[in-house]
Amino acid sequence: MKYKVMKKQKNSRKCIVCGMKNDLGLKASFYELENGELAAIFTPIEEHQSYPGRLHGGVAGAILDETIGRAINITDEDVWGVTVELNLKYHKPVALNEQLRVVGRITRDTRRLFEGTGEILLKNGDIAVSASGKYMKLPLSQIADFNEDTEEWRVLPSDEDPAEIEV
Ligand SMILES: CCCCCCCC(=O)SCCNC(=O)CCNC(=O)[C@H](O)C(C)(C)COP(=O)(O)OP(=O)(O)OC[C@H]1O[C@@H](n2cnc3c(N)ncnc32)[C@H](O)[C@@H]1OP(=O)(O)O
């Protein structure tokens, strides 16, 4: 199904997944959808390979980790957390140099923890990798010395931002 994009989330400077100034990073964009899920869009490059032409499983884990983790921000922009568990299932190989869609959602939300699931989708809609994750909520000050300006933590509008995404 195609869902309307309601909001684009922020990118950062150096994060391996969302850092726009990390030359080896995924430079993923994150979009909140009208159905309450979060979609990520990124294009893996050669530097993200495992076997030639195939996305590394750890990199697939990284994008799923962040997509599920950021899905909590759809309902509360100020929740921060760290991953405490991540389970992955690799169903199909993922090719490089093709734009990928990733989707994540929250399945449980308590005072201290939240949990969610997510999938990397191939062009034809098949699920290539699926994941479930558990995150511990923490104040940002307990996670890192994070200055929003220095870390360039901001929404970066682009002409390529989609109006709707099929997930
Ligand atoms: C918005 C978010 C987007 C996020 C996207 C990407 C996020 C990341 O990549 S974060 C990087 C990777 N993750 C990390 O670095 C986390 C590393 N781990 C830690 O820092 C610590 O283990 C930390 C802070 C989570 C817990 O530390 P600490 O408080 O000392 O642990 P501990 O005392 O053992 O446990 C505290 C409580 O949490 C619970 N807990 C700990 N781990 C888990 C777990 N995996 N599952 C369930 N409960 C857990 C314990 O049972 C305990 O509960 P209680 O107090 O009721 O007994």
The ligand as a MOL file (V3000), in Angstrom:
LIG
                    3D

  0  0  0     0  0            999 V3000
M  V30 BEGIN CTAB
M  V30 COUNTS 57 59 0 0 0
M  V30 BEGIN ATOM
M  V30 1 C 15.3510 7.0730 19.3020 0
M  V30 2 C 16.3750 6.0020 19.2550 0
M  V30 3 C 17.0650 5.6760 17.9190 0
M  V30 4 C 18.2160 4.7390 18.1450 0
M  V30 5 C 18.8850 4.1730 16.9450 0
M  V30 6 C 20.2290 3.5310 17.1590 0
M  V30 7 C 20.5930 3.3300 18.6110 0
M  V30 8 C 21.9470 2.7580 18.8370 0
M  V30 9 O 22.6390 2.3080 17.9510 0
M  V30 10 S 22.4930 2.7970 20.4340 0
M  V30 11 C 24.0750 1.9640 20.3810 0
M  V30 12 C 24.0130 0.5300 20.7500 0
M  V30 13 N 23.5050 0.2810 22.0830 0
M  V30 14 C 24.2090 0.6130 23.2010 0
M  V30 15 O 25.2630 1.2110 23.1250 0
M  V30 16 C 23.6440 0.2080 24.5330 0
M  V30 17 C 24.7220 -0.4180 25.4120 0
M  V30 18 N 24.1910 -0.8170 26.6930 0
M  V30 19 C 24.1690 0.0440 27.7460 0
M  V30 20 O 24.6020 1.1880 27.6580 0
M  V30 21 C 23.6090 -0.4570 29.0240 0
M  V30 22 O 23.4560 -1.8680 28.9770 0
M  V30 23 C 22.2170 0.1540 29.3780 0
M  V30 24 C 22.3670 1.6810 29.6160 0
M  V30 25 C 21.1970 -0.0960 28.2840 0
M  V30 26 C 21.7350 -0.4600 30.6530 0
M  V30 27 O 22.7580 -0.2670 31.5710 0
M  V30 28 P 22.5130 -0.4880 33.1090 0
M  V30 29 O 21.4290 0.4310 33.5400 0
M  V30 30 O 23.8240 -0.4220 33.8200 0
M  V30 31 O 22.0690 -1.9760 33.0230 0
M  V30 32 P 21.4520 -2.8530 34.0970 0
M  V30 33 O 21.6020 -2.2700 35.4850 0
M  V30 34 O 22.0100 -4.2030 33.8210 0
M  V30 35 O 19.9240 -2.8480 33.6820 0
M  V30 36 C 19.0400 -1.8030 34.0530 0
M  V30 37 C 17.6650 -2.3170 33.8530 0
M  V30 38 O 17.4560 -2.5140 32.4360 0
M  V30 39 C 17.0840 -3.8520 32.1730 0
M  V30 40 N 17.6970 -4.3170 30.9480 0
M  V30 41 C 18.9810 -4.2190 30.5550 0
M  V30 42 N 19.1460 -4.7770 29.3390 0
M  V30 43 C 17.9380 -5.2420 28.9620 0
M  V30 44 C 17.4480 -5.9200 27.8240 0
M  V30 45 N 18.2500 -6.2440 26.8100 0
M  V30 46 N 16.1450 -6.2380 27.7840 0
M  V30 47 C 15.3170 -5.9240 28.8060 0
M  V30 48 N 15.7120 -5.2620 29.9150 0
M  V30 49 C 17.0040 -4.9430 29.9850 0
M  V30 50 C 17.5970 -4.6440 33.3640 0
M  V30 51 O 16.8260 -5.7950 33.5720 0
M  V30 52 C 17.4420 -3.6660 34.5130 0
M  V30 53 O 16.1150 -3.6560 34.9940 0
M  V30 54 P 15.7900 -3.5030 36.5790 0
M  V30 55 O 16.3710 -2.1690 36.9640 0
M  V30 56 O 14.2900 -3.5430 36.6100 0
M  V30 57 O 16.4680 -4.6530 37.2220 0
M  V30 END ATOM
M  V30 BEGIN BOND
M  V30 1 1 1 2
M  V30 2 1 2 3
M  V30 3 1 3 4
M  V30 4 1 4 5
M  V30 5 1 5 6
M  V30 6 1 6 7
M  V30 7 1 7 8
M  V30 8 2 8 9
M  V30 9 1 8 10
M  V30 10 1 10 11
M  V30 11 1 11 12
M  V30 12 1 12 13
M  V30 13 1 13 14
M  V30 14 2 14 15
M  V30 15 1 14 16
M  V30 16 1 16 17
M  V30 17 1 17 18
M  V30 18 1 18 19
M  V30 19 2 19 20
M  V30 20 1 19 21
M  V30 21 1 21 22
M  V30 22 1 21 23
M  V30 23 1 23 24
M  V30 24 1 23 25
M  V30 25 1 23 26
M  V30 26 1 26 27
M  V30 27 1 27 28
M  V30 28 2 28 29
M  V30 29 1 28 30
M  V30 30 1 28 31
M  V30 31 1 31 32
M  V30 32 2 32 33
M  V30 33 1 32 34
M  V30 34 1 32 35
M  V30 35 1 35 36
M  V30 36 1 36 37
M  V30 37 1 37 38
M  V30 38 1 37 52
M  V30 39 1 38 39
M  V30 40 1 39 40
M  V30 41 1 39 50
M  V30 42 1 40 41
M  V30 43 1 40 49
M  V30 44 2 41 42
M  V30 45 1 42 43
M  V30 46 1 43 44
M  V30 47 2 43 49
M  V30 48 1 44 45
M  V30 49 2 44 46
M  V30 50 1 46 47
M  V30 51 2 47 48
M  V30 52 1 48 49
M  V30 53 1 50 51
M  V30 54 1 50 52
M  V30 55 1 52 53
M  V30 56 1 53 54
M  V30 57 2 54 55
M  V30 58 1 54 56
M  V30 59 1 54 57
M  V30 END BOND
M  V30 END CTAB
M  END
